[in-house]
Amino acid sequence: MIRKAVIPAAGRGRRMLEFSHGLPKELLSVGGKSMIQRAVEMHVRSGIERIAVVLSPDKQSIRDLLASKRFADPRFRELLDQVELVFFEQAEPLGVAHAVSLAREFIGKEPFALVMPDCLLVSETPFLSQLVQVYSKRPVDMIGFVWLEQSRSMQFGNVGLLRVEPVEPPLYRILELSDKGAGSVNFSEPIHPKGFAGGIYGPDYFDLIPAEPGRTGEIDDVPIHQDLIRSGRLYGVELVGIAFDLGNPEGYRAAERFFSTSRNSSNMNGSR
């Protein structure tokens, strides 16, 4: 049911400069794979046939790499043969919703997936597949969310705290979604629902894109979600897995520790 997707990869990535040193953050490796490789793999394995990748002028190295298929992993090179990649350029860093707007004609009248490449869910079932499974039964605008423990809050960007009510779990109705702020997310409860990575939307998403930048100077996707909430049309899918915000320095470090621990555990088990 979901054939098309948009991957926004035009952000400046300023928070990650200590790791990237000028390299596009989407090419940073975590657990032996770059963010962009993980993102494309997830889409293809979730049934996506056509992907629009939105890049800034200084991130054309991502396009060159994907188009040339110069990846060490032969299985990933085979996956690239199963999907059509179309590239768009966002000339200025005007926000996620503006980046997505460039793919309006590409999406047409179809529902589509929109997942941020710097969000990683470690799970048996890929993030997007979890959404597609729910969407096939209940085709509504939906985003993924996780129950975030306060002890991990410093690992996630400050946006998308939710208030939800169950419909038919893992599907919930979203009643509130917080604005974007500086720093890491902050809440007082031991655990709190937080929007994560992206979602599946109908083509009327494009009609909700603000015409002008908001107070952050960007045309962001948060107002779109809030418009959908006001009309009772935004739902959340409770995700199964371990979430990492790879666009946050602490989140990136946490992911690296996770994969390092997993490798060490596997090596120890294999040596017995």
C-alpha positions in Angstrom: 0.0 0.0 0.0 2.9 2.4 0.6 5.1 2.5 -2.5 6.8 5.9 -2.1 8.9 7.6 0.6 10.8 10.8 1.2 14.2 10.9 3.1 15.1 14.4 4.2 18.9 14.6 4.4 19.6 18.3 3.8 20.0 19.5 7.4 23.1 21.3 8.5 24.0 18.7 11.2 25.7 21.3 13.4 25.4 19.3 16.6 27.3 16.5 15.1 30.4 18.4 13.9 32.6 16.8 16.6 32.0 13.5 14.9 31.6 14.4 11.2 34.3 17.0 10.8 32.5 18.4 7.8 31.3 15.0 6.4 27.5 14.8 5.9 26.3 13.3 9.1 24.2 10.8 7.2 27.5 9.2 6.1 28.6 8.7 9.7 28.9 5.1 10.6 27.1 3.5 13.6 27.4 -0.2 14.2 29.4 -0.7 11.0 26.8 1.0 8.7 26.3 4.6 7.7 23.0 6.3 8.6 22.0 6.6 5.0 22.6 2.9 4.3 20.5 1.9 7.3 17.7 4.3 6.2 17.6 3.0 2.6 17.8 -0.7 3.8 14.8 -0.1 6.1 12.7 1.4 3.4 13.4 -1.3 0.9 12.8 -4.1 3.4 9.5 -2.4 4.3 8.2 -2.6 0.7 9.1 0.9 -0.6 9.7 1.0 -4.3 10.6 4.6 -5.0 12.5 7.0 -2.7 12.9 10.8 -3.0 16.2 11.8 -1.2 16.4 15.5 -0.5 19.9 16.9 -0.2 21.6 20.3 0.3 24.1 21.5 -2.3 27.0 20.5 0.0 25.8 16.9 0.5 26.0 15.7 -3.1 28.5 13.1 -1.9 25.5 11.2 -0.6 24.0 11.2 -4.1 27.2 10.2 -5.7 27.6 7.3 -3.3 24.1 6.0 -3.6 24.0 6.4 -7.4 27.4 4.7 -7.9 26.6 1.9 -5.3 30.2 2.1 -4.0 29.4 0.3 -0.8 31.5 -2.5 0.7 28.4 -4.5 1.6 27.4 -6.6 -1.4 23.9 -7.3 0.1 23.2 -3.6 0.2 24.3 -3.1 -3.4 21.7 -5.7 -4.3 19.1 -4.0 -2.3 19.8 -0.7 -4.2 18.8 -2.6 -7.4 15.3 -3.1 -5.9 14.5 0.6 -5.5 14.3 3.7 -7.6 16.1 6.7 -6.0 15.2 10.2 -7.1 17.2 13.2 -5.8 16.0 16.7 -5.0 18.1 19.7 -3.9 17.1 22.0 -1.1 19.1 25.1 -1.9 18.7 26.7 1.6 18.2 25.0 5.0 14.6 25.9 5.4 13.4 22.9 7.5 11.9 19.4 7.1 8.5 20.4 5.7 10.1 22.6 3.1 12.4 19.8 2.1 9.5 17.4 1.8 7.5 20.0 -0.3 10.1 19.6 -3.1 8.8 16.0 -3.6 5.2 16.9 -4.0 4.9 16.0 -7.7 6.9 12.9 -7.0 4.5 11.7 -4.4 1.4 12.7 -6.4 -1.9 11.5 -4.9 -0.5 8.5 -2.9 0.2 8.0 0.8 3.9 8.1 1.5 6.4 7.4 4.2 8.6 10.1 5.7 11.4 8.9 8.0 14.4 10.9 9.3 17.7 9.1 8.5 19.3 10.1 11.8 16.7 8.1 13.9 17.5 4.4 14.5 15.3 1.8 15.9 17.1 -1.5 16.7 14.4 -4.1 16.3 13.5 -7.4 14.7 10.8 -5.7 12.6 12.1 -2.5 11.0 10.6 0.8 12.1 8.7 1.5 8.9 7.4 -2.1 8.6 5.8 -1.7 12.0 4.0 1.3 10.7 3.0 -0.3 7.4 1.5 -3.3 9.3 -0.8 -1.0 11.3 -1.5 1.2 8.3 -2.7 -1.8 6.2 -5.5 -2.3 8.8 -6.1 1.4 9.6 -5.0 3.8 6.8 -4.7 7.0 8.8 -2.0 9.6 9.2 0.4 8.2 11.8 3.8 8.6 13.4 5.9 6.2 15.4 6.5 6.8 19.1 8.5 5.3 21.9 8.1 5.3 25.7 11.2 7.2 26.6 12.8 6.8 30.1 13.8 10.0 31.8 17.3 8.5 32.3 17.8 8.6 28.5 16.2 12.0 27.9 19.5 13.8 27.3 20.1 11.5 24.3 17.1 12.9 22.3 16.3 16.2 20.7 13.8 18.5 22.3 10.6 18.0 20.3 7.6 15.7 20.0 6.6 14.9 23.6 3.2 13.4 23.3 -0.1 13.0 25.1 -1.8 9.9 23.8 -4.9 7.7 24.4 -5.2 4.1 23.3 -7.4 3.2 20.4 -6.3 -0.4 19.7 -2.7 -0.8 20.8 -0.2 -0.5 19.3 -2.4 2.3 17.7 -3.0 5.4 19.8 -4.7 8.7 19.2 -2.4 11.6 19.7 -3.9 14.4 21.7 -0.9 16.8 22.0 2.6 17.2 20.5 5.2 19.6 21.9 7.0 22.3 19.9 10.6 22.1 18.9 13.1 23.6 21.4 16.8 23.9 21.9 18.9 21.2 23.7 17.6 17.8 24.8 14.1 16.8 25.7 13.0 17.4 29.3 10.2 15.9 31.3 9.5 15.1 34.9 7.8 11.7 34.7 9.9 8.5 34.9 8.7 7.6 31.4 7.0 9.6 28.7 5.7 9.0 25.1 7.8 10.7 22.5 7.4 10.9 18.7 10.2 9.2 16.9 11.6 9.1 13.4 8.6 9.9 11.2 5.5 8.4 9.9 3.0 7.7 7.1 0.9 10.5 5.7 -1.8 11.0 3.1 -1.0 13.4 0.1 -3.0 16.2 1.8 0.2 16.5 4.0 1.4 18.9 1.4 -1.6 21.2 1.8 -0.7 21.7 5.4 2.8 22.8 4.9 3.1 26.4 6.2 3.8 29.1 3.6 6.2 31.0 5.7 8.9 30.0 8.2 8.0 29.8 11.9 9.7 31.3 14.9 12.7 28.9 14.4 13.3 30.4 10.9 12.3 27.1 9.3 9.3 25.6 7.6 9.1 22.7 10.0 6.8 19.6 10.2 5.7 20.2 13.8 2.9 22.6 12.8 1.6 20.0 10.4 1.4 17.4 13.1 -0.3 19.9 15.4 -2.9 20.8 12.7 -3.6 17.1 12.2 -4.1 16.7 16.0 -6.5 19.6 16.1 -8.7 17.9 13.5 -8.4 14.6 15.3 -6.5 13.0 12.5 -3.1 12.1 13.9 -2.4 8.7 15.4 0.7 7.1 16.9 2.1 3.6 16.7 3.9 2.3 19.7 7.2 1.0 18.5 8.9 -2.2 19.6 12.7 -1.8 19.8 15.5 0.3 21.2 15.5 3.9 19.9 18.5 6.1 19.2 18.6 9.7 18.1 21.8 9.7 16.0 21.5 13.4 15.3 22.1 14.1 19.0 25.7 13.7 20.2 24.7 11.8 23.4 22.3 9.7 21.3 25.1 8.8 18.8 27.4 7.9 21.7 24.7 5.7 23.2 24.2 3.9 19.9 28.0 3.3 19.5 28.1 1.9 23.1 25.2 -0.4 22.3 26.7 -1.8 19.2 30.1 -2.1 20.9 28.6 -4.0 23.8 26.7 -6.3 21.4 29.8 -7.1 19.4 31.8 -7.9 22.5 29.0 -10.1 23.8 28.9 -11.9 20.5 32.6 -12.4 20.5 32.6 -13.8 24.0 29.8 -16.2 23.2 31.5 -17.3 20.0 34.8 -18.1 21.9 33.2 -20.4 24.3 
